[in-house]
């Protein structure tokens, strides 16, 4: 696999943690969406590629926080590796 931006093969797979904010002043009223995707980082140009899980995509579509059960069920990728 090569980088989608610069075509380099100098890629590294990493675990990530991102807080996605909604834009503008109205976005301050909406809770951020925290995701823990697996990242593919190009160590040549810095391009990062990742895919959001369905629950996080739905949160972004609706602009709503996760339910308590979704928040408890969500695990950081590192937690899964340690089990």
C-alpha positions in Angstrom: 0.0 0.0 0.0 1.2 3.5 -0.7 0.3 7.0 0.5 -2.8 8.5 -1.3 -1.1 11.9 -1.3 2.5 11.4 -2.2 2.7 7.7 -3.2 5.4 6.9 -0.7 5.6 3.5 0.8 6.9 4.9 4.2 3.7 4.2 6.1 3.1 3.3 9.8 -0.1 1.9 11.4 -0.8 3.4 14.7 -3.7 3.6 17.3 -5.3 7.1 17.5 -7.5 9.2 19.7 -9.3 12.1 18.2 -11.8 14.6 19.5 -14.0 15.9 16.6 -15.5 19.3 17.1 -18.4 20.8 15.2 -17.6 24.1 13.4 -18.6 27.6 14.3 -20.2 29.0 17.4 -23.1 26.6 17.2 -20.6 23.8 17.4 -19.8 24.8 20.9 -23.2 23.7 22.0 -22.7 20.2 20.6 -20.6 17.7 22.5 -17.5 16.6 20.7 -17.2 13.1 19.2 -14.3 11.1 20.6 -13.1 8.4 18.3 -10.3 5.8 18.6 -9.5 4.8 15.0 -6.6 2.8 13.7 -4.5 5.4 11.8 -2.2 4.9 8.8 0.3 7.7 8.8 2.7 8.6 5.9 6.0 9.4 7.5 7.1 11.1 4.3 4.4 13.8 3.9 2.3 13.5 7.1 -1.0 12.4 5.5 -3.2 10.4 7.9 -5.9 8.0 6.8 -8.5 6.4 9.0 -12.1 5.1 9.0 -14.8 6.0 11.5 -17.0 3.2 12.9 -20.7 3.4 12.3 -21.7 4.7 15.7 -19.3 7.6 15.4 -20.6 8.3 11.9 -24.1 8.4 13.2 -23.1 10.8 16.0 -21.6 13.2 13.4 -24.6 12.9 11.2 -27.0 13.8 14.0 -24.7 16.0 16.1 -25.5 14.1 19.3 -23.4 12.6 22.1 -23.2 8.8 22.5 -25.6 7.0 24.9 -24.1 5.9 28.2 -24.1 2.3 27.0 -22.3 3.2 23.7 -19.7 5.1 25.7 -19.1 2.1 28.0 -18.9 -0.3 25.1 -16.4 1.8 23.2 -12.8 0.6 23.9 -9.5 2.2 23.0 -7.6 0.0 20.5 -4.8 -0.3 23.0 -7.2 -1.8 25.6 -8.1 -4.5 23.0 -4.4 -5.3 22.4 -3.7 -5.8 26.1 -6.5 -8.3 26.6 
